[in-house]
Amino acid sequence: MSGPDRYRSQISALFDPKRIVVLGASATRVSDGNNAVTNLVRHGHKGKLSIVHPKATAPIQGVPTYRSAAELPERPDVALVSIPASGVLDALRDLDAIGCPVAVVPSAGFSTTQKAELRAFLREADIVFHGPNNMGVLNLTANLPLWFYDGMLTEDPAGTAALITQSGSASFSMRAAEGTGYSKVITTGNEYGLATPDYMAWLAGDPDTNAVGLVLESIRDVPMFIAALKRLREADKPVVVMKVGRTASGSRLAAAHTEAIVSRDEFYANLFSKYDVPMARDYDELASALSVLTRRSVPRPKRKDLVFVTDSGGQAALIADIAQRQEIPLATYSAETRAKLEAVFPGLEVNNPLDAGGSPTAPDDHYSQALRILSQDPAVGAVAVVIEGQAQVAPIEFEYSSPPRNAMKELAATGFPVFGATSSTVSTSEAFRADLGPGIPLMRGYRNTAIAVEALAMNRAPWPTAPERPAHLPAPDELERLAKLFDAPGPISADAAARLLSAYGLEGIRSATLRDHDDVGALHGMRYPVVVKVLSRDVPHRADVGAVVVGVDDEDGVRAAIEQIRANVAATISAAVIDGFEVQPQVTEATEIAVGAIGDRALGGIVTVGSGGALVELYDDVATAAAPIDADQAKSLIASTIGGKLLAGYRRLQPATDLDALATLLVNVSWLVHDHHARLAAMDLNPVLVETTSGRTSIVDSLIIAAGAHPTAAADD
């Protein structure tokens, strides 16, 4: 069986084993294997428990022992193999020989050779492997800990959230939000066998799990992950992701502008955005999101746009600052809502956050009126009322907050999502939580409130369908030929770039190639002024080294520009090999746009668009999407950028420009990176000149960087 159900029976055995064997428990010292035995005995495992130890002559911790797996009287359902790395492979061979379906291995410290041998064995064996380098698996619903840490997390009360984490230590941080309980805690470690998508698919059918939290370091099989995610969506089990290791490719010297601007994390951000999955930034946010997702009494907002209501102008300003820095989606009031709020709060400048204490002539029931008005605005997904609900509040402070709390309960009774938000992330008051009841979550801090609303509002957009491939794109046989252009890592040649772009309908501006200034006569008929550029694989960013000269008016100017460029290149990149010089007509009355792409062998490709020109990195104006995209998505991306707003005629700075041609170009680029993501490292088309009004596009400059033919890669640990 392939797909996310490939190990369903083994995972079922893992969560409900009748016979468990432990390898690594000792009679002379306390090891991780002993901890696993202690946990199982303490929690009253009702099945059969055995220990395999080559030197044991008597029971260990009251559990019967056997010298080898072959001596076990019955085939175990699960083996807990907590032994040094050097002995793991032999132990797995013995377990596989007796038909044990699954082994949980926490061991770490494998050498390169041991890793290779272990992987080779697992490819052929029947036994399924969980690990290595993990903390185990907790089935808190069934009070069954396959866990190598004595008493840690094993005593927690069960809930309805499941946690799958590649980082074992993350499991200890998931109790950050009060009231969050877990059905399953699964630490997957290095995922040599069982992986996150396998558990996701299994949890889709688990009646004890209502929501799933993921702590990811990487996704090794994207199609499998997406299939498992879809299974959870179909089961109406929301997912929240926290991605660790979010490093930017720009942290190193990037050959392409796109690499410098767009971090590798954009692959994950675009993937999760595409499938309507919220991303938490830290453990607090992940725990906060799961705490509300498991409370069926909390209504799910129709959108994630939030209104904060407070009684302090200074606090409102602080929330506004935090919302901007931390990208909290604040709702924009309709004109009708604004007018109604202004009537309730005379003299108040109505904003979001709303300062409900800012009008001294407001009526006594101003909180109730304001919340009711906000709930009637279709642009408002949820309301969060800021209350000082920390654990340390005094009784008089609790009484002081009665009006907003009563208003919140009135609104919650109508079925509209309302939250309490403390001004601190330190703690929440048990008295406040009890008073608000199960339908009104009391969140710690503003960002934790926002991620809770996002988690409730997301995970339900229509499942995206793949865009239809345009008919003019390369056929499979042509794709194979084009792939060879990427065999050598680094910038591909100008001729190869032109061939690749042309295959995708991406034609550059008319140009002529000169070997030297003596060839200027070949420019006969060229429209002046022109731009002169160097052609060299060794000069990726030509403008940066003075290898581009603009505004050249005649043939003598072209000769002078060539000599100037030759001198500039020699002075900055002395070893550069100059292949020639490119001469193009200079286009005026156009907006410079940058279009780019980044490929990743495992994750696919992303396409980018934003303001272009020599200052592209300084502008930092870029929108990204997972490739491929369609024309509507392309226009939406363009419109979200500063460059797109200028093209639309922002404040009449220039006439509005038709976006069809640029959208088509962006779609074509998205298919190019989709087709070649395994070999294409990065691509810049900068600038793309978009002619004012007509929208005709001209690719002035291109840089395409090959990652090289892929090596035979071992999975990361």
N, C-alpha and C positions, 0 to 999 in steps of 0.2 A: 504494500500500500504506500502511495506517495501522498504528498500534501500534508496539511497540518494534523490529519488524523492518523498519521503513520505509526505513532506510538501510543494510541489511545488505551489499549489494553494494559500496556506496561505502566502508564501513569495511573490508571485505575488501581492496579496492584499496589502502586506506591502509596496511594492515599487510603487504601483499605487492605493492608497485608494481614493475612492470617498467620503466616510463618515468617519470622525475621531471624536472620543470622547476622552476628556482629563479628567482624574480623578486626583485631587490634585492641581488645580488652585484655588487661593484664592482671595477674594475681599479685604482682609485687609493686606496682605503682599505679597512680591515677592517670590514665590517658584519655584522649578524646573518645576512644572506644568505650572506656568505662563510663564516661559522661553519658554517652548514648544509652548504655544499658540502664544507668541510674534513672534517666528521664523516663524510659519505657516502663520500668518497674514502678516508679512513683506514680505514674499516671494509669497504672492498672491495665497494661496491655493484656487483653484477654486471649490472644492467640499464643502460639508457641514461640518461645525465644531461645535461641541457642548461641553459643560462642564457639568460634573456631580459633584454636591456638595450638601451634605445633608442639609446645612443651607442657601443655596443661595436663594435670593428672587428677584434678578435682574441680567441682563447680567453682565458678568465679561469681561473686556477688549473688550466690544462690542459683545461678543459671547453669544448666548443664553444658559441658564443654566437649569438643571433639577435636582430634588431631588434624583433620583435614576436611575439606568440603565433601570429599567422596564418602566420608564416614557418616554424614548427616542422615538420619533415618528417613527424612522426607525432603523433597525439593523445597527450598525457601521461595517465598514470593518476592522478598527484597533482601539484599545484602548490604550492610553498612560496612564499608571497607576503609577503616581508618588506620592505615599502616604506612610506613615510609614509601616514598615514590619508587624506590628501587624494587619493591616487592609487589607493586600493584598489578603489573601485567601478568605475572604468574598466578596471582590470586584470581584475576578475572578469567584466565584460561580454565582454572579449576571450577569456577562457578558456572562458566558457560558449558562446561562438559556435563554438569548435572542438570542443566536446563533452567537455572535461575534466570528469571526474565529481566531483572533490573538491579543495578548496583549503584549506590550513592557513595561517592568517593570525595572526601574533603581534602585529600593529600595535596601538597604543593611541592615545589622544588624539583620538578622533572628536568632532566637535562635535555638538550636538543635531540640527542639520539633516542632517549626514552620517550619523548613526545612522538617522534616519528614512528617508533615501533608500536606505541599504544594506538595511534591513529590507524596504522595499517591493520592491526588486529581488529579494531572496532568496525572497520569497513567490511570484514568478512564474518564477524561473530554474530550470534543470535542475541546475546545479552545486550541490553540497552544501558547506556552509561549516563549517569548524572554527575557532572563535574568536569574536571577536578577543581580544587581550590574553591570550596564553598562551605557553608555552615550547616547545610542540611535542608530539610523540608518539614514544615509544621502544618499539621492538620488540626487546627484549633477547634474546628467544629466537632470532630470526633475524638478530641482529647488525645491525639496520637502524635507524639514528637519523634520524628526521625532526625534528631538534632544533637550536635556534638558539643554543646555548651550546657553545662549542668544548671538547670533552673532559669536560664536567661531566655526571656520571652515565653517560655513554656507555660508559665503560670498565668499569662494574660487571659482575660475573658474573651470568649469568641464573639465575633461580629460578622458582618456580611461583606466586607471589602477583602479582596485578595491582593496580595503584593507579590510581584515577580521582580526580583532584583538581581542583576549581574554582579553587583557589589554587595557582599554579605553584610558589611557594617551598616549599610543603609537601613536594614531591618530594625536596628535599635533606635533609629531616629524617627521612625514612623508613628511613634506615640506622641508626637509633638502637639497634636490637636486633641483637646479633651473629648472623650466619648467615642473616639474612633476605634472600632474593634475589627479584627481580621478573621476571616474564615480559613484562609491559607496564607502562609508565608513561605515563599519558594526562592531560595538563593541558588542561582544557576551557575555561578562561577564562570569557568572558561568555556563551557558549552561544547565539549568534544562530541557529545551525543545529544541528549535532550536539550532543547533550546527554548528560548522565550516563546516563539510562536507555537510550539507544541503544547505548552502549558496554557497559553491564551485560548487555543481551540478547545482544550479540555474543559477549561473553566466556563466556556460558553454554555456547556451543558450541566454545570454544577448547580443544583438547586439552592445551595447554601451561600452562593456568591451573587451579589447584586452589582458590584462595580469592581474594576481592576485598576490598580496602580502599577506602573512600570518604571523601574530605574534602569536606564539603558546606558551602556558604554558604546555599543555599536549594534548594527543590524547586519548580519552576515548573509541572510537570504531574504531580500526585500520582497519578492513575490510571495514567499511563504508567510512573511509577516503580514502583508496586506490581506492575504486570504484569511488568516486568523483574526485580524482586526474586523474584517467583514462578518465573520462568524459571531463575534461579540456584538456587533451592531445589530445583526438580525435577532439576537437573543435579548436586545434592549438592555445591554450591560455596558454602561459608559466606561470609558478608558481615560486616564490621565497619565501623561508621560513626564518624567524628569530625565533629561539627557545630561550626562556628565561628560567631562572632557571636551567642553565646547570651545575649542581653540580655533583661532582665525588663521587662514592661510597667509594672511598679510603679516603674520608675526615673523615670517622669514622674507628674504628678498624675493619678491614676486616678479616673474618675467612678464606677465600680462597685467594690465591695469585691472582687469576683471578679478584676477586672483587677489590683488591687493585690497580691493574694495569689498569683495564678497567672501565671508568666512565659510569654512567647510560646514559649519553648523547650519548654514542656509539650506543644505540638502535636507536635513532633518526637519527644520522649520517649515519648509515648503511641503515636505511629505505629510507632516501632521496637519498642516493647514488644509491641504487638499482633501484629507479625509475627515476634517472637522473634529480633530482631537486636540484638546487644550494641552499646553506645555507649562509645567510648573518650573520655577527657577531654583527652588531649593526644597529641602525636606519639609519645612513648615508649610509651604504652599501645597505640596503634594498631599500631606496629611490633612490640611484644611479642606482641600477639594474632596478627598475621599470621605471626610467626616460628614459632608452634606449629601454626597451621592448615595450614601447608605441609609439616609433618613427619608423614607418614602413619604413622610408627612410634609416635606418641603416641596412646594410647587416648582416646576421647571419653567424658568423664564422663556419667553419666545425669542428674546435676543439678549445679548450680553451687555448692552449699554446701560450704565448704572447712574443713579443719582445719589449723592451723599447729602444728607440733611444733618446739620449741626446747629448748635446754639451760640457759636463763637465766630466772629469775623476772622480772627487770627487763625483759628483752626481751619476754617474754610479755605483760607489762603494757603495754608500748609498742605492741605489735601490736594489742592489744585497743583501745587508744585510737585508733590509726590506723584500725582496722576500723570503729569507730563513726563517726568523722568522715568517712571516705571511702566509707561504705556498702558495705563488703566483706561479702558474705554468709557468715557463719560457721555451721557446722553445729551443731545441738543434739544431744548424745548421747542415745541411748536409755538407759533404766535398766540394761539388761543390759550395755551397753558401759561405762557408768560404773562398774559393779561390777567388771567385769573389769580395767579400768584401775587401779582402787583396789587390786586384788590385786597388780598388777605394781609399783605405786608406793606402798608402805606409808607412811602418814602424809601423803601429798600430797593437797591439795584439787584434785581433778581438774576442769580447766576447758578451754575452747577459747579461746585458744591453750593447748596442753599443755606444761607445763614438765617435760620429760623428765629434767632434771638436778636436780629438786627433792626427790628421795627418796634419801637416802644409802644405804638398804638395798635399793635396786632391784637386780635381777640384772644380770649383765654383758650379757645379750642383751635388755635392756629396750627398746631401739629396735626390734628385730625383732618382739618381742612386741606392742609398742604399735601399730606400723604394721599388723600382721596383724589385731589387734582392730578398729582403726578401719576397715579395708577391709571388714569384715563387717557394718558398721552401714549399713542402707539409707538413713539420713539423710545419710550422708557421700558427697559426690560425688568428692572428690579430697583427697589429703594433700600438704601442702607442708612440707618439712623445711627449717628455717632453718640454713644453713651459711655460714661466712665464706668465701665463694668469690670474693672480689674478685681482680682481676688482680695485686694487690700482695702476696698472701699468701706467707709464707715456706714452705719445704719442710716444716719441723716442724709448721706449722699444717695443711698438707695431710695429713700423717700423723695428726694429732690427730682429724681428721674422718673417719677410716676407718670407725668403727662406724656412724655414721648413713648414710654413703654405701653401705656394704655392705647395710645394712637396706633402703635405698631400692632397690637393684638386686634384692634378693630379692623385694620387693613388686612391682616393675615386671615381673618374670618371670611373675607370676600374671596379668598383663593389667590390673591396677588402675592408675588414673592417679595418678602420683606426680611431684612437682615439687621441684626445689631452689630455694630463695628466699634470695638474699643479703640482708643487712641494709642494704645501700646500693644506690642506683641508679646509681652511678658506672661500674662495670665488672664483668665476670665473668672468671674465670680460665680460660685455655685448657686448663690441666691438669685442672681440675675438669670442664670440659665433655667432654673426651676420656674421662675416667674414668667419668662417668655414662652416656655413650653416647647414641645417637640417640633412645632411648625415654624419657629423663628430661630435660626441659628445665631449664636453670639460668637462672632469671629474676632480673632486677635489681630488687629491692625488693618490698614486699608488695603494693602496689596493682597493679603490673605482673603479678605472679603471679596475682592475682584476676581481672584482665581476660582473661588467657590461659585460665584455667579457664572463665570465662563464655563466651568465644568458642567453646571446644570443646563446651561443654554446650548452647549455644543453637543457633539456626539449624536446628531440626528438629522443633519443635512442629507439630502438625497445622495446616494452613493454615486460618485462620479463615473462617467463613462469615458472611454478613451476617444479623443478626437479622431475623426475620419482622416485617413492619410490622403493628402492631395495627390491627384493622378499624375502630376508632372514630376514627382520626386523619383529618384533613382530606383530601378528595379533590383531584385536580389542579386543578379549577376553583376550589375554595375556597382552595387554596394561592396561586393568582394574586391573589385578592382580598386575602388576608392580607399578601402581600408589599408591597402598597401602604402598609401601616402603617409601613413602614421608610423611606419615601422621603426624609423630612427627617431629617438627622443630629441626634443628641441624644436625651434621654429622650422616649419616646412618652407620650402622655396617659394618664391613669388609665382612661378609657373604652376607649381602644385596647388598653391592656394587658389589661384585663378580657376584651375580645373575643378577643384572641390566646390568652390562657391558657385560656379556656373552650373554644376550639376543640380544645385538646389535653387536655381533661378535667382541667384544673388550676383548680379552683374555690377562690376566696379565702374567708376567714371571712365570715360574714354581717356586713354593714355598712350604715350609713346615711350619706348625704351631706347636709351642711348648708351653706347659703350663708353663714350668719352665726348669731350667738347667738339671734337672734329666731326661728329655725326649730326650736328645741329641742323644740317640741311634736310634731314629726314622729317623735320617738323613742318614742312611746307603744308599750308592749309590749316595749321593749328590756330585756334582762336586765343588771342591774348586778352588779358594777362593770364599767366600760367603759374603753376606751382612746380618746383623742382625738388626731387627727393632722392636720397641714396637707395640703392638696392643692395642689401647685404644681410645674410642670415645672422651676422654677428652684431647687428645694430637693431634690436627689437623696437626701441622707442626712439625714432629718428629725431623728433623735435627736441628731445632732451639733450642731444649732443650737437645741435646746430646742423643737422643733416636734412633740414627742410627749409627751403627759401620760397617765400610767397611774393606775389605782386611783381612777377617778372614780365616786362613789357615787350621784349623783342629778342632776336636771336643772340645778339651780343650779351644781353642780360642773362640768357641761359648759359652761355659759355662762362660768364663770370660766376654764376651761381654754382656751376659744377666745380670750378676751382675752389670756391669758398667752402663748399661741402667737403671736398676731398681733404682740404687742410684741417677742417674742424674734426673730421673723423680720425685723421692721423694723430691729432693732438689729444684726443680723448680715449680712443680705442685703437691703439697703434697696430694691433695684430689683426684688425678687421680686414676681411677680404671683400673688396668692393666688386660686385658683379655688373654694375652699371648704374644708370640714373633714370628715374621715372619722371616724365613730364606730363602734367594734367592741366586742362583748362581750370581756371579759378572761378568757382561759382559764387555769385553774390546773391543777396536777398534770400537767404536760407538760414534755417536754424540747425545748429550742430547737435546731433544726438549720438550717443554711444550705445551700441548694441553689443552684447557679449554672451558668452556661454562658458560653463565649466562642466567637465565630465568627471564621473567617478565610476570605477569599474563595478563596484557593488551597488551603489545607490542610484545610478542613472545620470541624468543631466539636468542642469538648470539653465534657464535663459534669463538675461538681464537687459534692462533698458533704462536710460536716464540721460541727463544732460551730458553733452560730449565736448570734445575739443582738448586742448593741451592741459586744461585744469580739471580734467575729469575726476581725479582722485581728491582734489581739493573740494570740489562741489559735494562729493559724497551723496549724490542724488541718484539713487538706483532702486528699481523695483525688480523683484525676482519671482520666478515661478518654476515649478517642476515641469520639465519637458516630457511630451510635446504639449502645445497649447493650440487653441483654435482662435479665430479672428476676434471673437467677442472677448476672450480672455486677454488677447494682445492689446485691444483697445482699452480695456480696464487697467492693465499694467501701465500703459503709456499715460493715461489720464491721471494716475496716482503720483506722477513725478513732476518736478518743477518744469522740466523740459516739455512735458505734455501739457501743462497748464499754459505755458507760453504759446505752444502751437494752437491751443484752443482760443487764443486771443485774450489772454489775461489782462484785464484793465486796459484793453485796447492798445497794449504796447506794440502789437503788430496785428495784422489781419488774421482772422481765424483760418486755419489750414486744414485741409482734408487729410484724415489719418488713414485712409484705406491702404495706401501704398506702404506706409511704415508698418501697419499691422500685418500686411502680407509678408513683408521682409522679416518681421519678428517671428511669425509662424514658421517660415522656411528655416530660419536659424534654429528654432526649437526642434524641428525634425532632424536637422543636421546633427545636433548634439545628442538627440535621442538615438539616432542610428549608430553613432560612433563614440558613445560615452566611455567605452572601455579603453579607447586609444587616444581620445582627445583630452588633453590636459586643460587647455583654456583657449579662448578665442576672443579677440577684440575686433570689432568693426567700428573704428573711431577716427575721424568723425564720419557719421552718415549725414549727409546734407539733405535736409527736408525743405524743398523750395516753398517759399511763402505762397499761401493760397492754394496752389495746385496740389501740393503735397508730394510731388515727384521726388523720389529718393535717389541719391547717388552715393555709393560707397567710395569714399576717398582713400581710406587706408585700412589695411587688414593685417592682423597678426594671428597666426594659427600655430599653436604649440602642441606638438605630439607628445603623448606620454610614452610612446614606444609600444611595440608588440608586447602583450602581457606575458610576464613570467609565470611559471607554475608556482602559485602562491600558496603558502601554508596559512591556515587560519590563525588569526592573532590569538594570543593568550590573554 
